[in-house]
Amino acid sequence: MKRVFWIISTVLLLAGTAQAHGNISNLPDSVQILQYNMKLYMNADDLATRNNLAMAYYRTEQFVKAKKELEFILLKDDVNFDALDGMGIVLIKMGRDQEAFSFFEQAEAINPHDLLLNVHRAINYKNLNKAELAREKMIKARSQANESENKEIDKEITFLSGSSSSGLP
């Protein structure tokens, strides 16, 4: 049984490393989760891998697990932009918008021009009934975006808010 596990593990690792020097983001989230966990087994303090694992959990709606990974990162690096922004979107999906607001503020202090952060803040403001601030952030994001990025914004809005008709510009 151990031999089968190692054979499958090796095949999965090789599949991931065959794409763009280890970029496994084109693989199904379930495979990514397995691979990231295997990488963390070898190096538990790899914060980039933990963030990737958290986002794979987020995309599969395993928000408690995503939050746990992001908390680990933020304990080690409390100014990690990706973890702060990630924690904000996880908290939005958990219905904890007031807590998310705090993480987005911290992330914005690090990188106020990040396109998706502006989208996340817009959704967070909308959820907190701050319509004008939501509108301002979304206009800022859309003005930064090209055509393909606008499509990504639309996908992000749909996933985070649960509908494509979120009332944001």
C-alpha positions as CSV (number, residue, x, y, z in Angstrom):
1,M,0.0,0.0,0.0
2,K,2.9,2.4,0.8
3,R,4.4,1.7,-2.5
4,V,1.2,2.5,-4.4
5,F,1.0,5.8,-2.4
6,W,4.5,6.8,-3.4
7,I,4.0,5.9,-7.0
8,I,0.8,8.0,-7.2
9,S,2.5,10.8,-5.3
10,T,5.5,10.8,-7.7
11,V,3.2,10.8,-10.7
12,L,1.2,13.7,-9.3
13,L,4.3,15.7,-8.4
14,L,5.8,15.2,-11.9
15,A,2.5,16.2,-13.5
16,G,2.7,19.5,-11.5
17,T,6.3,20.2,-12.3
18,A,5.8,19.5,-16.0
19,Q,3.8,22.7,-16.3
20,A,5.7,26.0,-16.2
21,H,8.4,25.1,-13.6
22,G,6.0,23.8,-10.9
23,N,3.0,25.9,-11.7
24,I,0.2,23.6,-11.0
25,S,-2.6,26.1,-11.2
26,N,-4.0,24.5,-14.4
27,L,-4.7,21.3,-12.6
28,P,-8.0,20.6,-10.8
29,D,-8.2,22.1,-7.3
30,S,-8.4,18.7,-5.7
31,V,-5.1,17.7,-7.2
32,Q,-3.6,21.1,-6.3
33,I,-4.6,20.5,-2.7
34,L,-2.9,17.1,-2.6
35,Q,0.3,18.5,-4.2
36,Y,0.5,21.6,-2.0
37,N,0.0,19.4,1.1
38,M,2.8,17.1,-0.1
39,K,5.1,20.1,-0.6
40,L,4.2,21.4,2.9
41,Y,5.0,17.9,4.3
42,M,8.6,18.5,3.0
43,N,8.7,22.2,4.1
44,A,6.0,23.3,6.5
45,D,7.2,26.9,6.5
46,D,6.8,27.5,2.7
47,L,4.5,30.5,2.9
48,A,3.9,30.8,-0.8
49,T,2.8,27.1,-1.0
50,R,0.6,27.7,2.1
51,N,-1.0,30.7,0.3
52,N,-1.6,28.6,-2.8
53,L,-3.1,25.8,-0.7
54,A,-5.4,28.4,1.0
55,M,-6.6,29.7,-2.3
56,A,-7.3,26.1,-3.6
57,Y,-9.3,25.5,-0.4
58,Y,-11.1,28.8,-1.0
59,R,-12.0,27.9,-4.6
60,T,-13.4,24.5,-3.3
61,E,-15.4,26.4,-0.7
62,Q,-13.4,24.8,2.2
63,F,-13.3,28.2,4.0
64,V,-12.4,27.0,7.4
65,K,-9.3,25.2,6.0
66,A,-8.4,28.2,3.9
67,K,-8.7,30.5,7.0
68,K,-6.4,28.2,9.0
69,E,-3.7,28.3,6.3
70,L,-3.9,32.1,6.1
71,E,-3.7,32.4,9.9
72,F,-0.5,30.3,9.8
73,I,1.0,32.7,7.2
74,L,0.0,35.8,9.1
75,L,1.5,34.5,12.3
76,K,4.8,34.2,10.5
77,D,4.5,37.3,8.3
78,D,1.8,39.8,9.4
79,V,2.4,42.0,6.4
80,N,2.0,39.3,3.8
81,F,-0.2,41.1,1.2
82,D,-1.5,37.9,-0.4
83,A,-2.5,36.4,2.9
84,L,-4.2,39.6,4.1
85,D,-6.2,39.9,0.9
86,G,-6.9,36.2,0.9
87,M,-8.1,36.3,4.5
88,G,-10.5,39.2,3.5
89,I,-12.1,37.2,0.7
90,V,-12.4,34.0,2.9
91,L,-14.1,36.0,5.6
92,I,-16.5,37.5,3.1
93,K,-17.5,34.0,2.0
94,M,-17.9,33.1,5.7
95,G,-20.3,36.1,6.1
96,R,-17.9,38.0,8.3
97,D,-17.6,41.2,6.4
98,Q,-16.7,43.4,9.3
99,E,-13.6,41.3,10.1
100,A,-12.8,41.1,6.3
101,F,-12.8,45.0,6.3
102,S,-9.9,45.0,8.7
103,F,-7.8,42.7,6.6
104,F,-8.5,44.6,3.4
105,E,-7.4,47.8,5.1
106,Q,-4.1,46.2,6.1
107,A,-3.6,44.9,2.6
108,E,-4.4,48.3,1.0
109,A,-1.8,49.9,3.2
110,I,0.8,47.6,1.6
111,N,-0.5,47.8,-2.0
112,P,-3.3,50.3,-2.7
113,H,-3.2,49.8,-6.5
114,D,-3.8,46.1,-6.6
115,L,-6.6,45.5,-9.1
116,L,-8.3,42.6,-7.3
117,L,-7.9,44.2,-3.9
118,N,-10.0,47.0,-5.2
119,V,-12.7,44.6,-6.4
120,H,-12.6,42.8,-3.1
121,R,-13.0,46.1,-1.2
122,A,-15.9,47.1,-3.4
123,I,-17.7,43.9,-2.6
124,N,-16.9,44.3,1.1
125,Y,-18.1,47.9,1.1
126,K,-21.3,46.8,-0.7
127,N,-21.9,44.1,1.9
128,L,-21.4,46.7,4.7
129,N,-24.0,48.9,3.0
130,K,-21.4,51.5,2.0
131,A,-22.7,51.8,-1.6
132,E,-20.8,55.0,-2.6
133,L,-17.4,53.6,-1.4
134,A,-18.2,50.3,-3.2
135,R,-18.9,52.2,-6.4
136,E,-15.7,54.2,-6.1
137,K,-13.5,51.1,-5.6
138,M,-15.2,49.3,-8.5
139,I,-14.7,52.3,-10.8
140,K,-11.1,52.4,-9.8
141,A,-10.6,48.7,-10.5
142,R,-12.4,48.9,-13.9
143,S,-10.3,51.9,-14.9
144,Q,-7.1,49.9,-14.2
145,A,-8.3,46.8,-16.1
146,N,-7.9,45.8,-19.7
147,E,-10.6,43.6,-21.5
148,S,-9.4,40.3,-20.2
149,E,-8.9,41.6,-16.7
150,N,-12.5,43.0,-16.8
151,K,-13.6,39.4,-17.4
152,E,-11.6,38.3,-14.4
153,I,-13.3,41.0,-12.4
154,D,-16.7,39.7,-13.4
155,K,-15.7,36.2,-12.4
156,E,-14.4,37.4,-9.1
157,I,-17.6,39.4,-8.4
158,T,-19.8,36.4,-9.3
159,F,-17.8,34.0,-7.0
160,L,-17.5,36.4,-4.1
161,S,-21.0,37.8,-4.2
162,G,-22.8,34.7,-5.4
163,S,-24.3,36.5,-8.5
164,S,-23.2,38.4,-11.5
165,S,-25.8,41.1,-10.8
166,S,-24.2,42.4,-7.7
167,G,-25.2,46.0,-8.3
168,L,-21.6,47.1,-8.9
169,P,-20.5,49.0,-12.0
